[in-house]
Amino acid sequence: MMDPKMMQKMMLEGMRTAMRMSFDTLASVQEQMEKMWRMFLEQSGDLQKEGEKVLAEWMENLRKGRDEVRRNLEDGLRKMGEVLGKEQG
C-alpha cells in the first residue's frame, strides 16, 4: 500500500500539471481569438482604429487577469507543498 503522504504529493503534482496545461491552453485560445479579431478589424474599415484600441486594452486586461490567477494558484500549490513537506519531517 502506498504511503498517504506520497499520495498527497503525487496528487499535488497532478494538480500543478493540470493547472499549467489549462493555462497554456487558455493562452493559446486567447491568442487565436486575438488573431481572429485582428483579421475582422482589418476588413471593417471605419471601425478599425477604435476597434484596435479596444482590442488591445481588452487583450491586455485578459493577460493581466490570467497571469494574476496563475500566480495565485501557483502560490497556493507551493504553500500546499510546503505544508505537506513540514508534515513529513
Helices and strands as residue ranges (DSSP letters): H 4-42, G 45-47, H 48-88
